[in-house]
Amino acid sequence: MVNAAASDRDLLSIREAQTLARRAKEAQAELAEFSQEQIDDIVAAMASAATEHAEASAIAAVKETGYGVIADKIQKNLFASQDVYRFIKPLKTVGVVSRDEARKVVEIAEPFGVVAAIVPSTNPTSTTIFKALIAIKARCAIVLSPHPSATICIGHIADILIEAATKAGAPIGAISVMRSVTVEGTQELMRHPDISLILATGGMGLVRSAYSSGKPAYGVGPGNAPAYIERSADVPKAVRDIVTGKTFDNGVLCSSENSVITDEVIVDQVRKEFRANGACFLTAGGISAVGKVLVSPQRLPNPSLVGKTAVEIANAAGIAVPPSTRVLIAELQGVGRDYPLSIEKLCPVLSFYVVKDWHEACERCKQILRYGGMGHTMSIHSNNKEVVLEFGLKKPAFRIVVNTPTTHGSIGLTTGLDPSMTLGCGGYGGNITSDNISPLHLLNIKRLAYEVKATKVKPAQEIPGISNLPKTSVPLPSAGIEAGALTQKIDQFLSTRGYQPASVPKPSSPDPVLEPQEGSAKVASFVCEQDVRLAHQEGRRIRIGDETIVTPAAKDFAREHKIFIPSDWRDQ
């Protein structure tokens, strides 16, 4: 019975995915014809509606998933509906988007097509707002596939966006959301022929499914961001930034800090500042207890503790901590399977490392990123520009934010990076891009390229060195390949392939020879470039008829030098 019920759910989900993909394809055809003004009006209406419902959507997300903090989710919703909107508002995504007068290249925007958007449970409503806005801005219809544990809150904000977009003129089906969600249904959506592009946010399994669907995909995998406090840093600010980033929405953003690395010479000050900001350093026994409840045997975060507070995690581990505790800190000696808390934790738990100097810190950061989070994000807190540059040059992360929380800096909230809820990890992370995803990633660009430098074919006698070539004693053919010989060669080739060509009577006389005298020249059957160049050198002209085969190069050269003589029917 259980299997039958699961099968029915899968079938329902698959059928829904197919239906929504087809409707989105129909809407896409209409959307592609919209003007920039029409698109901008729709996007503005969607952003306004999302802003109006930012608080209610945040409450619904926390209630359904149990992840995060309502106040922080409100801020993330507003980030998507306001900060992202302000960034994308002036972007040109319709028609001519660029003109390079110097290169004489005109760029024309073309929508990529229907987008399948996979939405996570950790940031359900903000990601929905973000992906819907950038898709419509690029004139792409979008089908949203929610995480099964966040279907209600995602469906609710999606309905708000759909209503706003429709009232502003968007075609029916331009935005849609799956209500019956299973793994099989989501996979069917990603594989559907009407889907052109996938925006996948979630675990590594889902991201791999997106990449294996056969469709172009922007996948965002796990982060494991290290934060390095170098000896020249403003330590109080650095610690405040790290605690702020790690506790924001209880650490569910994939770019949130997961490890702290600090120089030995300032470690006492660093520990003091962490304690002053509500951090609790775990004992060896506490580290082991937290590791057992927080990390699965597969070295993945326990879903039941994702987005929980530090106190809740301590209670689950059987550890007594002050009620004011904001962050749990585990001082570790290494990275990898033997150190469970060195993984991405998605909650207010930090691993902590002490190093001698920035050289050792550099290697430790590499180890952490390689264990999880390749290409994603890290931060450095330092006033030494040379050290900052070295980290920029050598770290396998594509967002290295400086003197700011990684959580806020990576998404463009406190930095000049493009505001985005989808962060590419580039080649390090197996992604197609290292960018913060925007509407520009959902466009194809056509290019009109005008000639800026003309080509000129020089006659053979003008090519340097051509006159120094050795003379040949073999006479050049005057009019290409003799017809009878050509027929024989073709028959021989066909016979090797099992074909028996029909017998063709031999011509009674060879192909006409070109002659200097115009009146006596016969019609040539085949003319190549070599023939016309030779005729030009010898002062002859070539008589051609309707059935004469002339190569393109021969035609161009003959036209330039007036080599050909058209023949009438009496000459043939």
Helices and strands as residue ranges (DSSP letters): H 2-31, H 36-52, H 54-65, H 70-78, I 79-83, H 84-88, E 95-100, E 105-111, E 115-119, H 124-137, E 142-146, G 148-150, H 151-167, E 175-177, H 183-191, E 197-201, H 204-211, E 217-220, E 225-229, H 235-247, G 248-251, E 257-263, G 264-266, H 267-276, E 279-281, H 284-294, G 303-305, H 310-317, E 327-331, G 340-342, E 349-355, H 358-371, E 375-381, H 385-394, E 397-402, H 406-410, G 427-429, G 439-442, E 443-449, G 460-462, G 466-468, H 483-496, E 524-527, H 529-538, E 542-550, H 552-561, E 564-566, G 569-571
